[in-house]
Amino acid sequence: MKSRIQLFLTLGLLAAGSSLSAQKATAESFYLYPLVTAPEAGSDMTKSLVDRFVGQTDLTVAHRTPDTIYLTSPKDASTQFEHNIVTGDFRFRRNMTRYLGDFAPKLPSSDEAAKIGLEYLQKNNLLPRDPSELKLAHVGGLRAQGLIDGKTAGPIVDKLVTLSYSRLIDGLPVLGAGSKFVLDLGDSGEVIGLVRHWREINREERKAIAPEELYSESEVEELAKRQILTEFGDKSLIEIRGKGPAYFDHDGSWLQPVFVFETQVITSDDGVVPTNYLCVIPLMRNSPEPLRLTELDPKAKELIQTIKAGERPPVTRTIGD
């Protein structure tokens, strides 16, 4: 492969607050956990969720798929609501119009924001059944910079504080598209946006994984090597910086174990600048729900970018992200 590439997966491993160590993959450690449909599922729940979290009655359906209803306000396009009627997941963003321009909100500190976020989740009955699963992974934000007279760059203004929450199961981080909360806080700590992407696990119906159903660690390392060389080219040099087990939530029916490698890869293109690459390998030989991580979403393949030394990948942000 002639160009150096990097696959950007929304895994959130390091954000889960648990660094990888050289842990052994043992059958005693892992289970298949059924994921339970959230009580907010069903199209009959959409209006009540909008009333509860947005509080506006003028939202109308802008688009609809078999799984998801998208609503927006005809008076304020920045107020939006999205509801997955199959899983019960939802997200919203509201009142962003007032944050445009040079408006400088009074934002809470990181500690204040963390307290406000937890209180909001508690007040709205959004905390997991087992609160210990929820971990505040990152406190970030949104900054904006305008132009003065359309020419000169104006001051940088902090517009939002963003709280990103991840999940731990059996002490292991949960990766993948599911299992997350994201809260955006604005002026005086008001909640501007929320992503609720979370389903409970059914511990009573979990299935223990027998030793013969798991790849050995040496087999997992060989699979990881093949995957990395396929992505970067067979002449690439690989350094493993950390490794360990995790669980994976890809919006399917099961939470299942994987093995993760934090690596740095040097390709034959420049031979100098390493690329950080997070390699995820399913641990089960025959999963009831194969992950096929590089085939999950066509959008994932669109995010495979040619990155030159010193460049950053493009960053996009949609409602609630």
Buried (B, 14 or more C-beta within 10 A) or exposed (E): BEEBBBBEBEBBBBBBBBEBEEEEBEBEBBBBBBBBEBEBBEEEBBEEBBEEBBEBEEBEEBEEEEEBBBBBBEEBEBBBBBBBBBBBBBBBBBBBBEBEEEEEBEBBEBEEBBEBBBEBBEEEEBBBEEEEBBBBBBBEBBEBEBEEEEEEEEEEBEBBBBBBBBBBBBEBBBBBBBBBBBBBBBBEBEBBBBBBBBBBBEEEEBBEBEEEBBBEBEBBBEBBBEBBBEBBBEEBEBEBEBBBBBBBBBBBBBBBBBBBBBBBBBBBBEEEBBBEBBBBBBBBEEBEBEBEBBEBBEEBEEBEBEBEEEEEEEEEEEBBB
